[in-house]
Amino acid sequence: MSSPVPLRTLILEDNQSDLELIIDRLTEAGFQPNWVCVDSQSGYLGELHPDVDIILSDYSMPQFNALEALHLLQICGWDIPFIVVTGSVSEEVAVECMKQGASDYLLKDRLARLGQAVHQALQGKQLRDEKRQAEAALRKSAAFSQSVLNSLTAHIAVINEQGDITAINEAWVRFARENGADESARLGLGANFFDICRQAAQSGDQESLQVLENVLAVLDGRQSGFIQEIPCHSPTEQRWYSMRVTPLSEGMRGAVISYTDISERMRISLSLERELKLLRTLIDNIPDAIFIKDTADRFIDANLETVARMGVVIVNELIGKTDFDFYPPEIAVRYFMEDLQVLRSGESIINREERGIDLGTGQERWLLTAKIPLLDKEEQITGLVGIARDITERRQAEQNLRKSEQRFSKAFNASPVPIYIAHLDNSIMIDANDSFLSFSGYRRDNVIGHTARDLKIWHTPDNRLEYLPENFLR
């Protein structure tokens, strides 16, 4: 009978029964677990070190979860197999765990596979270790290193502590030729990169001095590396490169400098930036308030009209806050319930007229509002977009019109003079006052929709003229 395999195990679990079950399954699978159990971030970081063989984590705990643990492990940069052991998990969650670096995931009611999963994770780790060792050995070969360099599309050069270029790839040579430089004298082997930067600075390229300072910082250990995007335009086209400088490994003093052509990405980025700036300008200069909230009903963006109505100075004073941070409770609750309806149902609220408060002026206003769910590319709700148009003046105008109509109607019906109103083009009556009905002997429903000729009110056209004022005939 083979001896149990020692297994330094870090377990993230808050349920004692589940912990005991995991230990039993590991023992049954032939392991001798030397385990530590934690259930918080601080406990996890205190026990996380590179000689841990495997990490077994519940997906969700009151103070911590598996995705956070995976993220911290990635930050540390240690290759430790990580298996999610949970009570229940959706397929989407499982896929996300695997994307974040989990070796496997298991349901707690199917722990019979735990031993096999641990074996496979350890074997995968061993294979990765062997691969890394093989690659380290290959990197020691100058021929292999040069082959790798030449296979890369990035323009690469290696410099020593003094800034002398000791190795270049074919892409670097082509880059030098395309820019009209003598590769052997200016950018080729034996040239001094420090001098190249200083000469460029003397020609007016002030970014070269910053590049030189960063390269020197990498060489003397003050920086672990740096990335900088730099323009390198030719007379015929605009070009941009991403410059990356990293120190040499294996105890060698020097650095690797690479330039990757990012011109296409920069052109797209600049075009998108212009479009976004145009869109932002339009949004910030329309009179409607426009805002965006996340699924927690917190503001994540807003236009200038919203900023003014909320009584703040800049949009950053809104970000991360809710309506409860600004409005009286009864109004904030109403807005929250509307938002919750949209976020839960996925259905928009369109053209709702409601009262609101302009916090910038303290005045009550009438608003025409719309709230629309914001969806990601998977059609999942990520928040909502709100629009509020101030219709106070329109409402006031409508109210004034109604009052005017009421006054007219009262005067119209109270007038002792027989009056009817008719269309100018066809003389069909649309209304008549009580005096006219008394004068004509008709009911109102007999008059509406007819002409005076239909009702034989005027026996002859001359008879009609007798009732018209003298000055009207002029």
C-alpha positions as CSV (number, residue, x, y, z in Angstrom):
1,M,0.0,0.0,0.0
2,S,1.5,3.3,-1.1
3,S,2.1,6.1,1.4
4,P,-0.3,9.1,1.5
5,V,0.9,12.0,-0.6
6,P,1.6,15.1,1.5
7,L,-0.5,18.0,0.3
8,R,-0.1,21.6,1.6
9,T,-3.7,22.8,1.3
10,L,-5.3,26.2,1.7
11,I,-9.0,25.9,2.1
12,L,-11.5,28.8,1.9
13,E,-14.6,27.6,3.7
14,D,-17.0,28.9,6.4
15,N,-19.0,25.7,7.0
16,Q,-17.4,23.3,9.4
17,S,-19.4,20.3,8.1
18,D,-18.3,21.0,4.5
19,L,-14.7,21.5,5.7
20,E,-14.7,18.1,7.3
21,L,-16.2,16.5,4.2
22,I,-13.5,18.0,2.0
23,I,-10.7,16.7,4.3
24,D,-12.3,13.2,4.3
25,R,-12.4,13.1,0.5
26,L,-8.8,14.2,0.2
27,T,-7.7,11.5,2.7
28,E,-9.8,8.8,0.8
29,A,-8.0,9.9,-2.4
30,G,-4.6,9.1,-1.0
31,F,-3.5,12.5,0.2
32,Q,-2.2,13.6,3.5
33,P,-3.5,17.1,3.7
34,N,-1.6,19.6,5.8
35,W,-4.4,22.1,5.7
36,V,-5.3,25.6,6.8
37,C,-8.9,26.9,6.6
38,V,-9.7,30.6,6.3
39,D,-12.9,32.5,5.4
40,S,-11.8,36.1,5.0
41,Q,-9.5,38.1,2.7
42,S,-7.1,39.0,5.5
43,G,-6.9,35.3,6.5
44,Y,-6.3,34.3,2.9
45,L,-3.5,36.8,2.4
46,G,-1.9,35.7,5.6
47,E,-1.7,32.0,4.6
48,L,-1.1,32.5,0.8
49,H,2.5,31.8,-0.1
50,P,4.2,30.1,-3.1
51,D,4.8,26.7,-1.4
52,V,1.1,26.0,-1.1
53,D,0.3,23.0,-3.2
54,I,-3.4,23.6,-3.9
55,I,-6.2,26.0,-3.0
56,L,-9.8,24.7,-2.5
57,S,-12.4,27.5,-2.2
58,D,-16.1,27.8,-1.6
59,Y,-17.6,30.2,-4.3
60,S,-19.3,32.5,-1.9
61,M,-18.7,33.3,1.8
62,P,-20.1,36.2,3.9
63,Q,-16.8,38.1,3.9
64,F,-15.0,36.7,0.8
65,N,-15.5,34.8,-2.5
66,A,-13.7,32.7,-4.9
67,L,-13.3,35.3,-7.7
68,E,-11.7,37.7,-5.3
69,A,-9.3,35.0,-4.1
70,L,-8.4,34.2,-7.7
71,H,-7.8,37.8,-8.5
72,L,-5.4,38.2,-5.5
73,L,-3.6,35.0,-6.5
74,Q,-3.1,36.5,-10.0
75,I,-1.7,39.6,-8.5
76,C,0.8,37.6,-6.5
77,G,1.9,35.9,-9.7
78,W,2.1,32.4,-8.2
79,D,1.0,29.3,-10.2
80,I,-1.0,27.5,-7.5
81,P,-3.8,25.2,-8.7
82,F,-7.2,26.6,-7.6
83,I,-10.4,24.5,-7.4
84,V,-13.8,26.0,-6.7
85,V,-15.9,23.7,-4.4
86,T,-19.4,25.1,-4.0
87,G,-22.9,24.2,-3.1
88,S,-24.4,25.4,-6.3
89,V,-23.2,27.4,-9.3
90,S,-24.6,28.5,-12.6
91,E,-22.9,27.6,-15.9
92,E,-22.0,31.3,-16.4
93,V,-20.4,31.5,-12.9
94,A,-18.4,28.3,-13.6
95,V,-17.2,29.7,-16.9
96,E,-16.2,33.0,-15.3
97,C,-14.2,31.1,-12.6
98,M,-12.3,29.2,-15.3
99,K,-11.6,32.4,-17.2
100,Q,-10.2,33.9,-14.1
101,G,-7.7,31.0,-13.7
102,A,-9.5,28.3,-11.7
103,S,-8.2,24.8,-12.5
104,D,-11.6,23.2,-12.0
105,Y,-15.0,23.5,-10.1
106,L,-17.0,20.9,-8.2
107,L,-20.4,20.8,-6.6
108,K,-20.3,19.8,-2.9
109,D,-22.9,17.1,-3.5
110,R,-20.5,15.5,-6.0
111,L,-17.2,15.5,-4.0
112,A,-16.4,11.9,-5.1
113,R,-14.5,13.6,-8.0
114,L,-12.4,15.8,-5.7
115,G,-9.4,13.5,-5.5
116,Q,-9.3,13.1,-9.3
117,A,-9.7,16.9,-9.8
118,V,-6.8,17.5,-7.4
119,H,-4.6,15.0,-9.1
120,Q,-5.3,16.5,-12.5
121,A,-4.7,20.1,-11.2
122,L,-1.3,19.0,-9.7
123,Q,-0.3,17.3,-12.9
124,G,-1.2,20.4,-14.9
125,K,0.9,22.4,-12.5
126,Q,3.8,20.0,-13.0
127,L,3.5,20.2,-16.7
128,R,3.5,24.0,-16.6
129,D,6.6,23.9,-14.4
130,E,8.4,21.6,-16.8
131,K,7.4,23.8,-19.7
132,R,8.8,26.9,-17.9
133,Q,12.0,25.1,-17.2
134,A,12.3,24.0,-20.8
135,E,11.7,27.5,-22.0
136,A,14.3,28.9,-19.6
137,A,16.9,26.5,-21.0
138,L,16.0,27.4,-24.6
139,R,16.3,31.1,-23.8
140,K,19.9,30.5,-22.9
141,S,20.6,29.6,-26.5
142,A,21.7,32.6,-28.5
143,A,20.5,31.0,-31.7
144,F,17.1,30.3,-30.3
145,S,16.8,33.8,-28.8
146,Q,17.6,35.4,-32.2
147,S,15.1,33.1,-33.9
148,V,12.4,34.2,-31.4
149,L,13.3,37.8,-31.9
150,N,13.1,37.6,-35.7
151,S,9.7,35.9,-35.5
152,L,8.2,38.8,-33.7
153,T,6.6,41.7,-35.6
154,A,7.6,44.2,-32.9
155,H,10.8,46.1,-33.4
156,I,13.2,44.8,-30.7
157,A,16.6,45.8,-29.5
158,V,18.7,44.7,-26.5
159,I,21.0,47.1,-24.8
160,N,23.6,46.7,-22.1
161,E,24.2,48.9,-19.0
162,Q,26.0,51.5,-21.1
163,G,23.1,51.8,-23.6
164,D,25.0,50.0,-26.4
165,I,22.7,48.0,-28.7
166,T,23.9,44.4,-28.5
167,A,21.1,42.6,-30.3
168,I,18.3,43.5,-32.8
169,N,15.7,41.6,-34.7
170,E,14.8,41.9,-38.4
171,A,11.8,44.1,-37.7
172,W,14.1,46.6,-36.0
173,V,16.3,46.7,-39.1
174,R,13.4,47.2,-41.4
175,F,12.1,50.0,-39.1
176,A,15.5,51.8,-39.3
177,R,15.6,51.5,-43.1
178,E,12.0,52.8,-43.5
179,N,12.9,55.9,-41.4
180,G,15.9,56.6,-43.6
181,A,18.5,55.8,-40.9
182,D,21.8,54.1,-41.5
183,E,21.2,51.0,-39.4
184,S,24.8,50.3,-38.6
185,A,25.7,53.9,-37.6
186,R,22.5,55.1,-36.0
187,L,20.1,52.4,-35.0
188,G,22.0,49.1,-35.6
189,L,24.3,46.9,-33.6
190,G,26.9,48.9,-31.7
191,A,25.0,52.1,-31.7
192,N,24.2,53.7,-28.4
193,F,20.6,54.1,-27.5
194,F,21.3,56.9,-25.0
195,D,22.9,58.9,-27.7
196,I,20.0,58.3,-30.1
197,C,17.6,59.7,-27.4
198,R,19.8,62.8,-26.8
199,Q,20.2,63.5,-30.5
200,A,16.4,63.3,-30.9
201,A,15.9,65.7,-28.0
202,Q,18.3,68.2,-29.6
203,S,16.2,68.0,-32.8
204,G,13.1,69.1,-30.8
205,D,11.7,65.7,-29.7
206,Q,11.3,66.4,-26.0
207,E,9.6,63.0,-25.4
208,S,13.0,61.4,-26.0
209,L,14.4,62.8,-22.7
210,Q,11.5,61.2,-20.8
211,V,12.2,57.9,-22.7
212,L,15.9,58.1,-21.7
213,E,15.0,58.8,-18.1
214,N,12.7,55.7,-17.9
215,V,15.3,53.5,-19.6
216,L,18.0,54.5,-17.1
217,A,15.5,53.8,-14.3
218,V,14.9,50.3,-15.5
219,L,18.6,49.6,-15.9
220,D,19.5,50.7,-12.4
221,G,16.5,48.9,-10.8
222,R,14.4,52.0,-9.9
223,Q,11.6,50.7,-12.3
224,S,10.6,47.2,-13.1
225,G,9.8,48.3,-16.6
226,F,7.7,50.8,-18.4
227,I,5.4,51.3,-21.4
228,Q,5.0,54.5,-23.4
229,E,3.0,55.3,-26.5
230,I,5.0,57.6,-28.8
231,P,4.2,59.2,-32.2
232,C,6.6,58.4,-35.0
233,H,5.1,60.1,-38.1
234,S,6.7,59.9,-41.5
235,P,6.2,62.5,-44.3
236,T,3.5,60.3,-45.9
237,E,1.6,59.0,-42.9
238,Q,0.9,59.2,-39.2
239,R,2.2,56.4,-37.1
240,W,2.3,55.5,-33.4
241,Y,4.2,52.9,-31.5
242,S,3.9,51.3,-28.1
243,M,7.4,51.3,-26.6
244,R,8.0,48.7,-23.9
245,V,11.3,48.5,-21.9
246,T,11.9,45.5,-19.6
247,P,15.1,44.5,-17.7
248,L,17.0,41.4,-18.8
249,S,16.6,38.3,-16.6
250,E,18.9,35.5,-15.6
251,G,21.2,37.9,-13.7
252,M,22.2,39.7,-16.9
253,R,22.5,43.5,-16.8
254,G,20.7,45.3,-19.6
255,A,17.2,45.8,-21.0
256,V,15.0,44.8,-23.9
257,I,13.4,47.6,-25.9
258,S,10.5,46.8,-28.2
259,Y,8.3,49.0,-30.4
260,T,4.9,47.7,-31.5
261,D,3.0,49.4,-34.3
262,I,-0.3,50.6,-32.9
263,S,-1.1,53.1,-35.6
264,E,-4.4,51.4,-36.6
265,R,-5.6,51.2,-33.0
266,M,-4.6,54.9,-32.5
267,R,-6.4,56.0,-35.6
268,I,-9.5,54.1,-34.5
269,S,-9.1,55.5,-30.9
270,L,-8.7,59.1,-32.2
271,S,-11.8,58.7,-34.4
272,L,-13.8,57.2,-31.5
273,E,-12.5,60.0,-29.2
274,R,-13.7,62.6,-31.7
275,E,-17.1,60.9,-32.0
276,L,-17.5,60.7,-28.2
277,K,-16.5,64.3,-27.8
278,L,-19.1,65.3,-30.4
279,L,-21.7,63.2,-28.6
280,R,-20.7,64.6,-25.3
281,T,-21.0,68.1,-26.6
282,L,-24.4,67.4,-28.0
283,I,-25.6,65.8,-24.7
284,D,-24.2,68.6,-22.6
285,N,-25.9,71.3,-24.7
286,I,-29.4,70.0,-24.9
287,P,-32.0,71.3,-22.4
288,D,-33.1,67.9,-21.3
289,A,-31.5,66.3,-18.2
290,I,-29.8,63.0,-19.1
291,F,-28.3,60.6,-16.6
292,I,-27.1,57.0,-16.3
293,K,-27.4,54.8,-13.3
294,D,-26.1,51.3,-12.5
295,T,-28.0,48.3,-11.2
296,A,-27.6,49.6,-7.6
297,D,-29.4,52.8,-8.7
298,R,-26.2,54.9,-8.3
299,F,-25.4,57.7,-10.7
300,I,-22.5,56.8,-13.0
301,D,-22.8,59.7,-15.5
302,A,-24.9,62.8,-16.2
303,N,-25.0,65.8,-18.5
304,L,-24.6,69.4,-17.5
305,E,-28.4,70.0,-17.3
306,T,-28.7,67.2,-14.8
307,V,-25.8,68.6,-12.8
308,A,-27.5,72.0,-12.6
309,R,-30.9,70.5,-11.7
310,M,-29.3,68.4,-8.9
311,G,-27.8,71.5,-7.3
312,V,-24.1,70.4,-7.7
313,V,-21.2,72.0,-9.5
314,I,-19.5,69.1,-11.3
315,V,-20.7,65.7,-12.4
316,N,-18.2,64.0,-10.0
317,E,-20.4,65.2,-7.1
318,L,-23.1,62.8,-8.5
319,I,-21.0,59.8,-9.3
320,G,-21.6,56.9,-6.9
321,K,-24.5,58.6,-5.2
322,T,-28.3,57.9,-5.3
323,D,-31.4,60.1,-5.3
324,F,-31.6,59.6,-1.5
325,D,-28.4,61.7,-1.2
326,F,-30.2,64.7,-2.7
327,Y,-34.0,64.6,-2.6
328,P,-36.5,64.5,0.3
329,P,-37.3,60.9,1.2
330,E,-40.8,60.9,-0.3
331,I,-39.4,62.0,-3.7
332,A,-36.3,59.8,-3.6
333,V,-38.5,56.7,-2.8
334,R,-40.8,57.5,-5.8
335,Y,-37.8,57.8,-8.1
336,F,-36.2,54.6,-6.7
337,M,-39.4,52.6,-7.2
338,E,-39.6,53.8,-10.8
339,D,-36.0,52.8,-11.4
340,L,-36.5,49.4,-9.7
341,Q,-39.4,48.7,-12.0
342,V,-37.2,49.3,-15.1
343,L,-34.2,47.4,-13.8
344,R,-36.3,44.4,-12.8
345,S,-38.7,44.2,-15.7
346,G,-36.5,45.4,-18.5
347,E,-39.4,47.6,-19.8
348,S,-39.0,51.3,-20.5
349,I,-41.1,54.0,-19.0
350,I,-41.9,56.5,-21.7
351,N,-43.4,60.0,-21.6
352,R,-44.5,60.0,-18.0
353,E,-45.5,63.5,-16.7
354,E,-44.7,64.1,-13.1
355,R,-43.8,66.8,-10.6
356,G,-40.2,67.3,-9.6
357,I,-37.9,69.7,-7.8
358,D,-35.1,71.6,-9.4
359,L,-32.6,71.4,-6.6
360,G,-30.5,74.1,-8.2
361,T,-33.3,76.7,-7.9
362,G,-35.5,75.0,-5.3
363,Q,-38.6,75.4,-7.6
364,E,-41.2,72.8,-8.3
365,R,-41.2,71.8,-12.0
366,W,-43.3,69.6,-14.3
367,L,-41.2,67.0,-16.1
368,L,-41.8,64.7,-19.0
369,T,-39.6,61.7,-18.2
370,A,-38.4,58.5,-19.8
371,K,-36.4,55.7,-18.2
372,I,-34.8,53.0,-20.5
373,P,-32.9,49.9,-19.5
374,L,-29.2,49.8,-20.5
375,L,-28.1,46.4,-21.9
376,D,-24.7,44.9,-22.5
377,K,-23.8,42.8,-25.5
378,E,-25.3,39.7,-23.8
379,E,-28.6,41.6,-23.4
380,Q,-28.1,41.7,-19.7
381,I,-29.4,44.8,-17.8
382,T,-26.4,46.8,-16.5
383,G,-28.3,50.0,-15.6
384,L,-30.7,52.5,-17.0
385,V,-30.7,55.8,-18.9
386,G,-33.0,58.5,-17.7
387,I,-34.3,61.6,-19.6
388,A,-36.2,64.4,-18.0
389,R,-37.6,67.3,-20.1
390,D,-38.9,70.4,-18.3
391,I,-42.5,71.0,-19.5
392,T,-43.4,73.5,-16.8
393,E,-44.0,76.4,-19.3
394,R,-46.0,74.1,-21.6
395,R,-48.2,73.0,-18.6
396,Q,-48.6,76.6,-17.6
397,A,-49.6,77.6,-21.2
398,E,-52.1,74.7,-21.3
399,Q,-53.6,75.8,-17.9
400,N,-53.8,79.4,-19.2
401,L,-55.5,78.2,-22.4
402,R,-58.1,76.2,-20.4
403,K,-58.8,79.3,-18.2
404,S,-59.2,81.4,-21.4
405,E,-61.5,78.9,-22.9
406,Q,-63.6,78.8,-19.8
407,R,-63.9,82.6,-19.7
408,F,-64.8,82.6,-23.4
409,S,-67.3,79.9,-22.9
410,K,-68.9,81.7,-20.0
411,A,-69.1,85.0,-21.9
412,F,-70.3,83.2,-25.1
413,N,-73.2,81.4,-23.4
414,A,-74.2,84.4,-21.2
415,S,-74.4,86.8,-24.1
416,P,-77.9,88.0,-24.9
417,V,-76.9,88.3,-28.5
418,P,-77.6,85.2,-30.6
419,I,-74.2,83.8,-31.6
420,Y,-73.1,80.8,-33.5
421,I,-69.6,79.7,-34.6
422,A,-69.1,78.1,-38.0
423,H,-66.2,76.9,-40.2
424,L,-65.1,79.7,-42.5
425,D,-64.8,77.4,-45.6
426,N,-68.1,75.6,-45.5
427,S,-70.3,77.5,-42.9
428,I,-71.0,74.3,-40.9
429,M,-71.8,75.3,-37.3
430,I,-69.6,74.0,-34.5
431,D,-71.3,75.8,-31.6
432,A,-74.1,78.1,-30.7
433,N,-75.0,80.0,-27.5
434,D,-78.3,79.8,-25.6
435,S,-79.5,83.1,-27.1
436,F,-79.1,81.7,-30.6
437,L,-81.0,78.5,-29.7
438,S,-83.8,80.6,-28.2
439,F,-83.8,82.8,-31.3
440,S,-83.8,80.0,-33.8
441,G,-86.0,77.5,-31.9
442,Y,-83.5,74.6,-32.4
443,R,-81.8,72.4,-29.9
444,R,-78.0,72.5,-29.8
445,D,-77.7,68.9,-31.2
446,N,-79.9,70.1,-34.2
447,V,-77.6,73.0,-34.9
448,I,-74.1,71.4,-34.7
449,G,-73.0,70.0,-38.0
450,H,-75.4,72.0,-40.1
451,T,-75.4,75.4,-41.9
452,A,-77.8,78.3,-41.5
453,R,-79.2,77.5,-45.0
454,D,-79.8,73.9,-43.9
455,L,-81.8,75.2,-40.9
456,K,-83.6,77.8,-43.1
457,I,-82.8,80.5,-40.6
458,W,-82.4,83.0,-43.4
459,H,-85.3,83.0,-45.9
460,T,-83.2,84.9,-48.5
461,P,-79.6,86.2,-48.6
462,D,-81.0,89.7,-48.3
463,N,-82.7,88.6,-45.1
464,R,-79.4,87.6,-43.7
465,L,-77.8,90.9,-44.5
466,E,-80.4,92.7,-42.3
467,Y,-78.7,91.1,-39.2
468,L,-75.2,92.1,-40.1
469,P,-73.7,95.3,-38.6
470,E,-73.4,98.2,-41.0
471,N,-69.7,98.6,-40.5
472,F,-69.2,94.8,-41.2
473,L,-70.7,95.3,-44.7
474,R,-68.1,98.0,-45.4
